[in-house]
């Protein structure tokens, strides 16, 4: 069955790692390009697949738990395991993987969260990074299949055994351009049921002063997110969790006192699920952007002329990490020149902007990302991992143009 947005692309879903390795080795011998994938729910993000990208190799048939060391708080799974299934299996043991649902997930459709391998390949983190760090920090071991079909492994299944070259860091955020992730070993955590959510509203300057005080204090919230919607003013959403209801109430009381000192209103709301559910459209928006910049610069960006000029936009940004998404929810699609102006502003503030979804009949009119200063190093790494340039052609972050378009001799 073709993946979302890939009706004309062949999808291959082998039933074993051995079969997968044999297939990849055969394509390597023939020089056939191909695209690593999980469920394929986000293959349309970022740069469009090249016309000669070849078939999609899906991990959907490899989706089991290989080992769950409950007492050691680690779990090893196939990369094709849906993230929702992984969280459900962990919840049976009062554990969880502290990562946000990827943007576009819906609890009404658990498969919309994609696979754990896809989450690692994109390397995108949400507000839970405030306390639990990002995707890479949850990985202690990884299995992969190289472009020539050879299987390899890095890291281990227990935290103290993790040593050697950090292949996890290379593959996390590589968008399937270096190798196919076939399995991961993850650190998990015990579930803490006592939780509380605080909604803080005020002027941008007041909220920023409060955010800076919170981040620099001894408070350890689970997450702190900026949120701006077209129909309301700016606000900060803050979640706390602890070992007891009394401890949560004490934190909320102290946070409310700090908010009052800054002239910010605070409202308590229920927080039922450990992973905060982020609202988003049921269908793809005209634009979906990913931002990453110093946390102290988020308020300047949100109040900038380039940002306020955008009509019908929704922003959800991790206030402590400086990363998150913005998407258009209503009105005619925003013109390209406004997105270019916003990208320049983000770069001037020391950050980066990636275009994950854009409108128009010409996909890729704006580059998903620009050339990084380290592009020569990225090119060298790509050649080491994928000498025949077969994997996910044109989709390696930090390279605005495909490698082959600039080095046709390779």
Buried (B, 14 or more C-beta within 10 A) or exposed (E): EEBEBBEEBEBBBBEEBEBBBEBBBEBBEEEBBBBBBBBBBBBBBBBBBBEEBBBBBBBBBBBEBBEBEEEEBBBBBBBBBBBBBBBEBBEEBEBBBBBBBBBBBBEEEBBBBBBBBBBBBBBBBBBBBBBBBBBBBBBBBBBBBBBBBEBEEBBBBEBEEBEEEBBBBBBBBBBBBBBBBBBBBBBBBEBBEBBBBBBBBBBBEBBBBBBBBBBEEEBEBBBBBBBBBBEEEBBBBBBBBBEEEEBBBEBBEBBBEBBEEBEBEBEEEEBEEBBBEBEBBEEBBBBBBBBBBEBBBBBBBBBBEBBEEBEBBBBBBBBBBBBBBBBBBEEEBBEBEBBEBBBEBBEBBEBBBBBBBBBEEEBBEBBBBBEBEEBEEBBEBBBEBBEBBBBBBBBBBBBBEBBBEEEEEE
